[in-house]
Amino acid sequence: MNTEQNKRDNSPAADGRRPHLDGRAVALLIGCCVIWGLGQVATKLTLAEVPPLLQATLRSAGAALLLLAWSRWRGPDFWRSVVRHDGSARGGWLAGGLFAAEFACIFIGLQYTSASRMVVFIYLAPFVVALGMPFIARSEKLGGWQLLGLVAAFAGVVWAFYEGFMRPTAGPKQWLGDALGLCAALLWGLTTLVLRGSRLGQVVPEKALLWQLGVSALALGAAAVAAGEGWPQRWTGAALGLMAFQTVVVTFASYLVWFWLVRHYPATRVAAFTLLTPVFGLLAGVGLLGEPLTVRLVLALVAVCAGIALVNLAPRRR
C-alpha cells in the first residue's frame, strides 16, 4: 500500500516534472558526480599541454558538434524541435553567457588560488539555487530539515578540503582567485535558475545544452584569443585521450543528463547532489594521482551523504 502511495506522490505533473527524486534520478546524479570528479583530474592533467581557455573552448565546440549529430540521428521531428524558433533564444543567450563566464572564472582563478580552495567556493552554487528557486517555483521551497541537510552537506565538503586552508598561501593575489571562485558559484547557480525560470525549461534538454555549448564556445574562444593563448605545438596521445574524455563523456553525455534532470526533477534537490562531486574528485585524486586517503575524507563523505538524504526528505503533507 505504501509503495502504491509513493508512486502516486511522485507521479509526473502535466509538464513532465516529478516532485521528488526517484531511484533513476539518484543513480544518474551519482553517475554525473563521479564523472565530474574524474573530469577535474582530467582537466588538471590536460593543462600541462593545453592552455585553460583553449581547452574549455575545444570541449564546448566538440560537444556542440556531437550534440548536433545526436539530434540529427534521432530523426527529423526531433531535429526540428532542436533548431526551430520557439522563443528560447533570450534564455539561451543568457544561460550560454553565464556558462562561459563560470568556466572563465574557474580557469583564471586557479592561476591565483589553490584547487582545494577553488572547489569549496564553487560548491556554494546549491545555496544560490536553494535561495533563488522559491521565487521561480513555490513548490520547491525547502523546509527546516532540508535547509539543515544542505548546510550539513556543504560542511562535509569544507571538512574534506580543509587541509587546503592549512597549507601555505598560493600567493599575494589569492584573494582574487577566491573571489573568482565565488563568482563561478554564483554564475553556476544562476545558470540553473535560468534553465528552470526561462523558456529553456520547456524545450528538449538537447536544445538547452546546445545553447550553452554554442555560446560558450564562441565566448571562450574569443577570450582565449584575447588572452594570447596559442595552439599546442604537439599533441600527445595522453592529451588527445583526456580531451576526448572531457568532450564526449563530461561535456556532452553528463551535461545532457544533467539538464534532463533539472527539467524533470526539483532543481534544488538536484543541485544538492552536486556536493558529492568534490568528494569523488578527491577519491579520483587518491586513485589516479596518489593523493592520501584520510579519515577526514571518510567523515566528510558520511556528512555529505547524510546532508543529501535530509535535503531529499519528502515534505510533510498538510
VOZAZA-992688 format. One line per 2 residues: number of its first residue (from 1); their letters; for each residue z, x, y of C-alpha. Coordinates in steps of 0.25 Angstrom, whole numbers, always signed. Layout:
// VOZAZA-992688
NUM> A> Z:X:Y ~ ... $
END
This chain:
// VOZAZA-992688
1> MN> +0:+0:+0 ~ +4:+11:+10 $
3> TE> -9:+18:+6 ~ -18:+6:+10 $
5> QN> -10:+4:+23 ~ -12:+19:+27 $
7> KR> -27:+17:+24 ~ -27:+5:+34 $
9> DN> -19:+12:+44 ~ -29:+24:+44 $
11> SP> -42:+16:+43 ~ -52:+20:+53 $
13> AA> -54:+12:+66 ~ -67:+6:+71 $
15> DG> -71:+19:+77 ~ -68:+26:+64 $
17> RR> -55:+33:+69 ~ -43:+33:+60 $
19> PH> -28:+32:+65 ~ -23:+43:+56 $
21> LD> -27:+56:+49 ~ -30:+53:+34 $
23> GR> -32:+63:+23 ~ -46:+67:+26 $
25> AV> -43:+69:+41 ~ -31:+78:+37 $
27> AL> -40:+86:+27 ~ -51:+88:+37 $
29> LI> -41:+92:+48 ~ -34:+103:+40 $
31> GC> -48:+108:+36 ~ -52:+109:+50 $
33> CV> -39:+117:+54 ~ -42:+126:+42 $
35> IW> -56:+129:+47 ~ -52:+131:+61 $
37> GL> -41:+140:+57 ~ -51:+149:+50 $
39> GQ> -60:+147:+62 ~ -50:+154:+70 $
41> VA> -51:+166:+61 ~ -66:+166:+60 $
43> TK> -67:+166:+75 ~ -57:+177:+77 $
45> LT> -65:+186:+67 ~ -79:+182:+73 $
47> LA> -74:+186:+87 ~ -75:+201:+82 $
49> EV> -91:+199:+83 ~ -94:+187:+91 $
51> PP> -89:+184:+105 ~ -80:+172:+106 $
53> LL> -88:+163:+115 ~ -101:+166:+108 $
55> QA> -94:+164:+95 ~ -90:+150:+100 $
57> TL> -104:+147:+105 ~ -110:+150:+91 $
59> RS> -100:+142:+84 ~ -103:+130:+93 $
61> AG> -118:+131:+93 ~ -119:+134:+78 $
63> AA> -110:+122:+75 ~ -118:+113:+84 $
65> LL> -131:+116:+77 ~ -124:+113:+63 $
67> LL> -119:+100:+69 ~ -133:+96:+73 $
69> AW> -139:+99:+60 ~ -128:+92:+53 $
71> SR> -130:+79:+62 ~ -145:+80:+59 $
73> WR> -143:+81:+44 ~ -134:+69:+44 $
75> GP> -146:+60:+47 ~ -154:+54:+59 $
77> DF> -144:+44:+62 ~ -132:+53:+63 $
79> WR> -141:+63:+71 ~ -144:+52:+81 $
81> SV> -129:+49:+82 ~ -126:+64:+86 $
83> VR> -138:+66:+96 ~ -139:+53:+103 $
85> HD> -133:+50:+117 ~ -120:+42:+115 $
87> GS> -112:+44:+127 ~ -104:+56:+121 $
89> AR> -111:+67:+130 ~ -99:+67:+140 $
91> GG> -89:+69:+130 ~ -97:+79:+122 $
93> WL> -99:+88:+134 ~ -85:+87:+137 $
95> AG> -80:+90:+123 ~ -90:+101:+121 $
97> GL> -85:+108:+134 ~ -71:+107:+130 $
99> FA> -74:+112:+116 ~ -82:+124:+123 $
101> AE> -70:+127:+133 ~ -60:+126:+122 $
103> FA> -67:+137:+114 ~ -69:+146:+126 $
105> CI> -55:+145:+130 ~ -51:+149:+116 $
107> FI> -60:+161:+115 ~ -58:+166:+129 $
109> GL> -43:+164:+128 ~ -42:+172:+115 $
111> QY> -46:+185:+123 ~ -33:+184:+131 $
113> TS> -23:+178:+121 ~ -20:+179:+106 $
115> AS> -26:+170:+96 ~ -12:+165:+92 $
117> RM> -8:+160:+106 ~ -22:+154:+108 $
119> VV> -21:+145:+95 ~ -7:+140:+100 $
121> FI> -13:+135:+113 ~ -26:+130:+107 $
123> YL> -18:+121:+97 ~ -11:+114:+109 $
125> AP> -24:+105:+108 ~ -18:+94:+99 $
127> FV> -7:+92:+111 ~ -19:+89:+120 $
129> VA> -25:+79:+110 ~ -11:+72:+108 $
131> LG> -9:+71:+123 ~ -23:+66:+126 $
133> MP> -26:+57:+115 ~ -17:+45:+119 $
135> FI> -26:+44:+132 ~ -38:+42:+123 $
137> AR> -33:+34:+111 ~ -19:+28:+112 $
139> SE> -18:+27:+97 ~ -17:+42:+96 $
141> KL> -4:+43:+104 ~ +6:+52:+96 $
143> GG> +20:+47:+93 ~ +32:+55:+93 $
145> WQ> +31:+61:+79 ~ +16:+64:+81 $
147> LL> +20:+72:+94 ~ +31:+79:+87 $
149> GL> +21:+83:+76 ~ +11:+88:+86 $
151> VA> +22:+97:+92 ~ +27:+102:+78 $
153> AF> +13:+105:+74 ~ +10:+113:+87 $
155> AG> +24:+120:+85 ~ +19:+125:+72 $
157> VV> +6:+131:+78 ~ +15:+138:+88 $
159> WA> +24:+143:+77 ~ +13:+148:+69 $
161> FY> +7:+156:+81 ~ +20:+160:+87 $
163> EG> +18:+175:+83 ~ +7:+176:+93 $
165> FM> +16:+174:+104 ~ +25:+185:+99 $
167> RP> +14:+196:+99 ~ +11:+204:+112 $
169> TA> +3:+196:+123 ~ -12:+196:+122 $
171> GP> -14:+202:+136 ~ -11:+199:+151 $
173> KQ> -21:+187:+150 ~ -14:+180:+138 $
175> WL> -11:+168:+147 ~ -26:+166:+150 $
177> GD> -28:+165:+135 ~ -17:+156:+133 $
179> AL> -21:+147:+144 ~ -35:+146:+138 $
181> GL> -29:+142:+124 ~ -22:+131:+131 $
183> CA> -35:+127:+138 ~ -42:+127:+124 $
185> AL> -31:+118:+118 ~ -33:+108:+130 $
187> LW> -48:+109:+128 ~ -48:+106:+113 $
189> GL> -38:+94:+115 ~ -47:+89:+126 $
191> TT> -59:+90:+117 ~ -52:+82:+106 $
193> LV> -49:+71:+117 ~ -63:+71:+122 $
195> LR> -68:+69:+107 ~ -59:+56:+106 $
197> GS> -60:+51:+120 ~ -75:+52:+123 $
199> RL> -87:+47:+116 ~ -87:+59:+107 $
201> GQ> -76:+51:+99 ~ -87:+41:+96 $
203> VV> -98:+50:+91 ~ -100:+56:+78 $
205> PE> -92:+69:+76 ~ -104:+78:+75 $
207> KA> -108:+74:+89 ~ -95:+76:+95 $
209> LL> -95:+90:+89 ~ -109:+93:+93 $
211> WQ> -106:+90:+108 ~ -94:+101:+107 $
213> LG> -102:+111:+100 ~ -115:+110:+108 $
215> VS> -108:+110:+122 ~ -98:+121:+117 $
217> AL> -110:+130:+112 ~ -116:+129:+126 $
219> AL> -104:+131:+134 ~ -98:+142:+125 $
221> GA> -112:+149:+125 ~ -112:+149:+140 $
223> AA> -98:+155:+140 ~ -102:+166:+130 $
225> VA> -114:+170:+139 ~ -105:+169:+152 $
227> AG> -95:+178:+145 ~ -105:+188:+141 $
229> EG> -103:+187:+126 ~ -114:+194:+119 $
231> WP> -121:+191:+105 ~ -115:+200:+94 $
233> QR> -123:+212:+91 ~ -122:+209:+76 $
235> WT> -117:+198:+67 ~ -109:+202:+54 $
237> GA> -108:+193:+42 ~ -94:+190:+45 $
239> AL> -97:+185:+59 ~ -108:+177:+54 $
241> GL> -99:+171:+44 ~ -88:+168:+53 $
243> MA> -97:+162:+63 ~ -103:+153:+52 $
245> FQ> -89:+148:+48 ~ -85:+145:+63 $
247> TV> -98:+138:+65 ~ -100:+130:+53 $
249> VV> -86:+127:+48 ~ -78:+128:+60 $
251> TF> -86:+123:+72 ~ -96:+113:+64 $
253> AS> -89:+108:+52 ~ -74:+108:+56 $
255> YL> -77:+103:+70 ~ -85:+92:+65 $
257> VW> -74:+87:+56 ~ -64:+89:+68 $
259> FW> -72:+80:+77 ~ -74:+69:+66 $
261> LV> -58:+69:+64 ~ -56:+68:+79 $
263> RH> -65:+56:+79 ~ -59:+49:+67 $
265> YP> -44:+52:+68 ~ -33:+53:+79 $
267> AT> -37:+65:+87 ~ -22:+68:+90 $
269> RV> -19:+69:+75 ~ -32:+77:+72 $
271> AA> -29:+87:+83 ~ -15:+89:+78 $
273> FT> -21:+95:+65 ~ -27:+106:+73 $
275> LL> -13:+112:+74 ~ -16:+117:+59 $
277> TP> -27:+126:+64 ~ -20:+138:+69 $
279> VF> -11:+138:+57 ~ -23:+138:+48 $
281> GL> -29:+149:+57 ~ -16:+157:+55 $
283> LA> -17:+155:+40 ~ -32:+159:+41 $
285> GV> -28:+172:+48 ~ -18:+175:+37 $
287> GL> -28:+173:+26 ~ -40:+179:+33 $
289> LG> -34:+189:+44 ~ -22:+194:+36 $
291> EP> -12:+188:+46 ~ +2:+186:+41 $
293> LT> +7:+172:+35 ~ +21:+170:+41 $
295> VR> +32:+160:+39 ~ +29:+155:+53 $
297> LV> +15:+151:+49 ~ +20:+143:+38 $
299> LA> +31:+136:+46 ~ +20:+133:+57 $
301> LV> +11:+127:+46 ~ +22:+117:+42 $
303> AV> +25:+113:+56 ~ +10:+110:+59 $
305> CA> +9:+102:+47 ~ +21:+94:+50 $
307> GI> +17:+92:+64 ~ +3:+87:+60 $
309> AL> +10:+77:+50 ~ +18:+72:+61 $
311> VN> +7:+70:+70 ~ -1:+62:+60 $
313> LA> +10:+52:+57 ~ +5:+38:+58 $
315> PR> +11:+31:+70 ~ +21:+20:+66 $
317> RR> +15:+6:+67 ~ +20:-3:+77 $
END
